[in-house]
Amino acid sequence: MVKVVSNKKQLERLVSIMEANPDIAKGICGKAQAKKRWDRFTTELNSIGPPVRTCDKWIKVWADLKFKIKKKKTENKTEIQATGGGPNRLHTFSNLEESVIGLLSIDASIDPPGIEFGQEEIQNMETNCTHVDEDPDPITTNEITADESDAPIKTCLKKNKQKGEDERLSILKNQTNMQEDFNNEVKSTMRELKKKISSLEEYTKKMYYQKKDKNKELLAIKREKLQLYKEDLRSRQRDRTARLKLKQQKLEIKKTQVEMHLQKI
């Protein structure tokens, strides 16, 4: 099976599109809305091909790109945490990959703050915990119990843990705000669509009533013409009846005249 490879312009355009549509990039968009937008993205990406792919194939290209970058980041983290010598196996990232890392906050997802307490946390503890108030009555080392000596470290660990929790809550809050902004955008679009539909309904009703009124006018004109025709027909019938009656009267007169003439003879 021949492997189809996207060209550089297509990949750069794909990342650019994802930067303009972060909800699609992070998979927090509804399926129906996402499908319509991916159809539009597919047309745009195929226009600068080859290769030419279906909508589902372009979705897979984006998913594979994210997976590849996250995998490289995870391997880099493992390499950094490993002990011992050996060659440097750290992966490097292109400008395109760096854009995806920034867009998806991959660094925070691979190595979230507050999860592990390494060298940085120890240094923070040393900075935060080295200050000790001078006691006018110093206590000897033998008089310090284990709980008292561990107390400052436990306090610092608790503070760092709380800091990590706060940062995670901040990330979740940002994601929630993005989702809320997207929902507001959808609501605004729906309101605009509703207005357009309402305007179309009003226009349709207006055209319907105009046509209905016009039909009423045409029907009234036809009825008036029919009435005039009936009146004309009745008038002609009356005239015909009058002419026949007149002819009949003339015949009666002639008949009477003939009878009178015969009587004289």
Summary of the structure (lengths in Angstrom):
residues: 265
radius of gyration: 47.8
end to end distance: 133.9
largest distance: 184.5
contacts: 569
relative contact order: 0.05
helix: 78%
strand: 0%
